[in-house]
Amino acid sequence: MMQQGGFVLLTKPNESHSRYGEVLGGRYRLISLLGQGGMSRVFLAEDMKLKGKMWAVKEVPLSEREGPAFMEEAAMLAQLQHAQLPQLVDFFISEDDNGCLVMDYIQGPTLQHVFEEAGQRLPINQVVQIAMQLCDIFHYLHTFQPQGIIYRDLKPSNVMLGLHGQVRLIDFGVARQYKPGQFSDTIQMGTLGFAAPEQYLNQQTDERTDLYTLGAMLYYLLSGGCYPALTKTSIRQLQADLPESLISLIDDLLQERPELRCQSAMEVRLRLRPLLPDTTSFTRILYTETKNQSDQLILVGGLFAGSGSTFTAIALARLCHALNLRNAYVEQPTLEPDLYMLLYGDERAPKPYHFPARLVKSSNTAAHTPWVQGHTTWVPSHPDGGEGDWQAADSYKLLHMIKKPVVLWDVSTSWQHPTVQELCYSADHMVVVVDASPSKCNRPSARALLAQFEAYAKQGKQVHAVVNGEITGQGAKDWLSSLPWASVSVLPQISRELISRAVWRGDCVQDLPEVRKLLHQRLSPLLQALFSAEQIANLGDKREGKNWLSWFRRRA
């Protein structure tokens, strides 16, 4: 047996169960009992209309006690659209007056099961990866509109792990929408050992309640199964060999007073991210192979239209190719499409070519042939038009589909689009292409974006500048140095003849040897900021190793 979402999962179907074969809602034939807890049961069911499709059906008696909570759970799940949360596909009342929720069937063990199978010892790296994914999920829930959602019951048995390490958060039975100004919650629920103090004290819960439960779960996983509420001591006393920054974070998350804890999921994520590089070679391999999204997400965009962000993003993609770094170039799906035509997609894209963004919107996750050029995978939007109804959850699904060590996401000038702002929270780096003339950067829209980038930098984000044009005059240099850039690079001037020749051949001008050499020289500050010396030293193009690697070794 294993646990799932507060239920005991039966890993082997109980064939003697009398309800097997029963059809609910005239459509869902019960196959096996997945689990049960309290008054509810979860069945594996086959869809009678969509042959072969399996669903998880949660059945709850609509009693005076259970009914309202169940209805609230149904209403909440119906609103959620996130790749790592349960997807509600149907809801109905059965002939026995039971409420039935039909959700996607999630295959995989719970974190509790994995923890126990590992002898209650998991690698720090794996625990940090899981926590970072949970931070992304909590950020989505806590910033949900019109009202944020507080999950309130995080524990290892409510976290499922997919085939490639993707975290799925299940069981929203006690989640509630946050109501500002309310001094207490109607229902105080949680799980002993993980619940926050305010859940026991009949006080209002908010996003910091979920952060406490995250801290309690980290404590549990890293201490060999101890509960902070029972040990009443810092994890330092139990596991002194943990990184000091991780000990400090867990201590902060477990503060009794909410105002003393971390205040947002993104703050926690930012404090977790630096822990990942300091891992053993074994856990680094584990991280690379199992991470559900890409290892490094780099957003590239312009401060204003025509600044050269697409040229810069393609240049970075082809420099990654030259360094043998597998990468993907993604065109922001809400933009007016350009990449497919720019790369002569009708001639050079695989046949048939299925646009990944369209596959995401159609919920079609079937295998498809990617458009690969060397070490670069191109992910263009459909030439007939972008995806106007693109949501933040769609971006995460697309990242999961791509799964490349480096993803370069071209946002053009759409920095303030809601889906791009959501990506900014998860991005490792932001590359902003600006004009060499400070006057253009004094436009109101540009000033607003610069203020936004400054705020990101204060939060610990790496924001880099690429200047399109030569920097002339001390004033321009002083202006650039006054901004919060982690690095500043300058694009080389490329002759129109070279560009025209490449365009007519349908090639990337960035691939021409003479252009690539210039790009390599001029973008070196950015390359050093984006990639480690180890990556660069180990991943050089052997055919040009002397030219490329010798320079990087000198700089290292």
Secondary structure, 3 states (H helix, E strand, C coil): CEEECCEEECCCCCCCCCCCCCEECCCEEEEEEEEEECCEEEEEEEECCCCCCEEEEEEEECCCCHHHHHHHHHHHHHHCCCCCCCCEEEEEECCCCEEEEEEECCCCCEHHHHHHHCCCCCCHHHHHHHHHHHHHHHHHHHCCCCCCEECCCCCHHHEEECCCCCEEECCCCCCEECCCCCCCCCCCCCCCCCCCHHHHCCCCCCHHHHHHHHHHHHHHHHCCCCCHHHHCCCHHHCCCCCCHHHHHHHHHHCCCCHHHCCCCHHHHHHHHHHHCCCCCHHHHHHHHHHCCCCCEEEEEEECCCCCCHHHHHHHHHHHHHHCCCCEEEEECCCCCCCHHHHCCHHHHCCCCCCCHHHHHHCCCCCCCCCEEECCEEEECCCCCCCCCCCCHHHHHHHHHHHCCCEEEEEEECCCCCHHHHHHHHHCCEEEEEEECCHHHHHCHHHHHHHHHHHHHHHCCCEEEEEEECCCCCHHHHHHHHHCCCCCEEEECCCCHHHHHHHHHHCCCHHHCHHHHHHHHHHCHHHHHHHCCHHHHHHCCCHHHHHHHHHHHHHHC
